[in-house]
Amino acid sequence: MNYPPIEPKGTKKIHFSLAAPFENWLLNDGYQPKPVKHAALVRYSKLNKPTLEIDSTGKMSEATQKRYAIFLKQYLKVGKPLLVSLRAQAPKVLRMAA
């Protein structure tokens, strides 16, 4: 019996419960957030990498969708401890941004 490969393909919108861990994952990878107030979105930039964008409704740019798929693959590989560790970082990140 041939089963299809179990790999996440990503999506056009980020799941609400994974938004904070995904943002922390991007920050840990060296991306710098830049909010764009007039467009209600956040741009994440990193030297020599495509700019990632997430708007206020959770819609992601094509480059962000690819990074999100990598994040989901890592989540499937590591499991719940990945999300627990990323969520534990949230207060630290918010304090630095404030």
N, C-alpha and C positions, 0 to 999 in steps of 0.2 A: 504494500500500500504506500503510495506517495503522498506525503503530507507537505503542504506549503511551508516554506521557511517562516519561523516565528520571529519576525523582526519588525519593530515599529517603523512605520513610514513617516511618522510625524503628522502634523495637521496644520491647518491654516490659523487656528486659534489655540492659544495656550489654555490648558485646563486651570481653573481658578485655584485649586488646591496645590498645584505644582508651580505657580507663578513665583512665589517667594524663594523656594529652593532652587528654581532655575536661575533666578536673578543672582543668588549667592554663588551658584555654580559658575556663572559668567564672570562675576567679580573675582572669584578665586583663579580663574583662567587669565586674568589680566585685562579684561575689558573695563573701560571707563564709561560710566553712565553720564548722559547729557540730556536732561529734560528739555523738551521743546514745548513751551507753554501754548503758543498760538496754534499748534497743531495737535495738542493733547497726546503726545507720544514721547517715548524715551528712545534715544539712540545710544547704542553701545559701540564704542570704537576701540580698536586695537591696532597698533602699528602693523602694516602689511597684511591686514585681514579685512574682509568686507565689513561694512558697517551694518550692525543689526538694529532692527526697529521693531518696537512693540507699541501699539496704540492703546488708548484707555479701555477699549472693549476687549483687548486680548488678541487682536488680529496681528499676525507676524509677517514680516517681509520674507521673501524667498530664502535669503541667506540665514535668517533667524530660524526658519523652519528646518533647515539642514542641521543647525546646531542643536535644536530641540530634539531632533531624531537621535543625535549622538547622545544627548542627555538621557533620553528614554532607554537607549541601549545599555548605558551604564547603570541605570536604575534597575533594569531587568537582570543584569549581571550581579550587582552588589546587593540589591534588595532594600528593605526598609532602613537598614543602618545608614544608607546614603542620605535619605530624606531627613532622618533624625539629626544627623550631623550638620546638614545644611540649614535646617530650621533652628538649630541651636546657635548658629552664627547670626541670625537675623537681628537680635538686639544690638550686637556689636556694630553691625553695618549701619543700622539706623542711627546710632549715637555718633558715629563718625560723620555721617552725612548731615546731621543737624548742626 
